[in-house]
Amino acid sequence: MSFHSWRNLGRSGKDRFLCLEGSYHGETVGAMAVTDVALFKDAYAPLIRSATPLPAPDARKAQDGETAIDVARKAAAALEQYLGEHHEKIAALIVEPLIQCAAGMVMYDAEYLRLARAICDRHEVHLICDEIAVGCGRTGTFFAHEQAGIRPDFLCLSKGISGGYLPLSIVLSTDQVFAAFYDDAIARAFLHSHSYTGNALACRAALATLDIFREDHVLEKNRETAKWLAEGLTGFAEQPKVRHVRQCGMIAAFDVESDDPHFTRRFYREALSREVLLRPIGNTVYFMPPYVITRQECEFMMQRSGEALRAALQ
Ligand SMILES: Cc1ncc(COP(=O)(O)O)c(C=O)c1O
């Protein structure tokens, strides 16, 4: 849609996309092109016109007294430099705001989004926020990008938008992009759709989900739940093999230093035998609980996970 809107504006040279290192945006051919995870795309490499991955603002890169904001500024400088040279060919930059989940809950400072927004504006490049994983209250605000005080040109939502009850995905855009397609000429129209596009039942489930967000004060409750997660995390921070303990709203994670190639599997089994279903990504352990988790369940999850970690490291 980004490419086509530029094309309608007479800018068909803008046919390339930018993503961040470690990005994950899904597994269709187009989505794999902006995904930087070899495991998902290697087999399909001949079919894919890969995007250029730029340095990610991963807060773990901070060295020698640097802060997450410094790392974000460095990554933004790399974006600025790249676009300075190539903006004529670039339709859009796609990002997962605040947390690159599939890369291993890689968290970064909102400063990157603020700067990326300004840089993209300067170079006439769309900013696409893929909030499929981090949208709908997961990070503390309804949309993660709100924490940077910006708006994207495109916003992708799914998962939480229907509370997980029915499958729905949405792409929102701006009036400016809409106007680029609004024409009597059919070739200028955005014709792409899917069999179940605009499914009425799924849309109704999404509307009901939004009602629940409002009526049950889900965002406020999540802030409370996030505090329980934070309390549970302190126990992990004290463990000698645990690194980079981090949290953003309803996602908590840490990395485990272990040479054991079977650590992930071992930890998964230890946790399962203690009635906790975890799915570490490599050596990154994370908690992304459903919003309805109770304090008691949260304490149970964190305590049993701690026991499982100690067992897995023995
Ligand atoms: C950030 C992000 N984008 C895209 C996707 C893929 O979404 P879908 O399976 O609906 O294509 C995911 C799935 O986990 C995701 O985390």
The ligand as a MOL file (V3000), in Angstrom:
LIG
                    3D

  0  0  0     0  0            999 V3000
M  V30 BEGIN CTAB
M  V30 COUNTS 16 16 0 0 0
M  V30 BEGIN ATOM
M  V30 1 C 5.4140 -7.9850 15.1250 0
M  V30 2 C 4.6890 -9.0550 14.3740 0
M  V30 3 N 4.3190 -8.8370 13.1040 0
M  V30 4 C 3.6670 -9.7660 12.3960 0
M  V30 5 C 3.3580 -10.9890 12.9500 0
M  V30 6 C 2.6820 -11.9960 12.0790 0
M  V30 7 O 1.3380 -11.8190 12.0520 0
M  V30 8 P 0.4500 -12.7640 11.1450 0
M  V30 9 O 0.7250 -14.1490 11.6190 0
M  V30 10 O -0.9260 -12.3100 11.4320 0
M  V30 11 O 0.8720 -12.5510 9.7470 0
M  V30 12 C 3.7050 -11.2630 14.2540 0
M  V30 13 C 3.3760 -12.5730 14.8470 0
M  V30 14 O 3.7750 -12.9510 15.8960 0
M  V30 15 C 4.4080 -10.2880 14.9850 0
M  V30 16 O 4.8350 -10.5240 16.2380 0
M  V30 END ATOM
M  V30 BEGIN BOND
M  V30 1 1 1 2
M  V30 2 1 2 3
M  V30 3 2 2 15
M  V30 4 2 3 4
M  V30 5 1 4 5
M  V30 6 1 5 6
M  V30 7 2 5 12
M  V30 8 1 6 7
M  V30 9 1 7 8
M  V30 10 2 8 9
M  V30 11 1 8 10
M  V30 12 1 8 11
M  V30 13 1 12 13
M  V30 14 1 12 15
M  V30 15 2 13 14
M  V30 16 1 15 16
M  V30 END BOND
M  V30 END CTAB
M  END
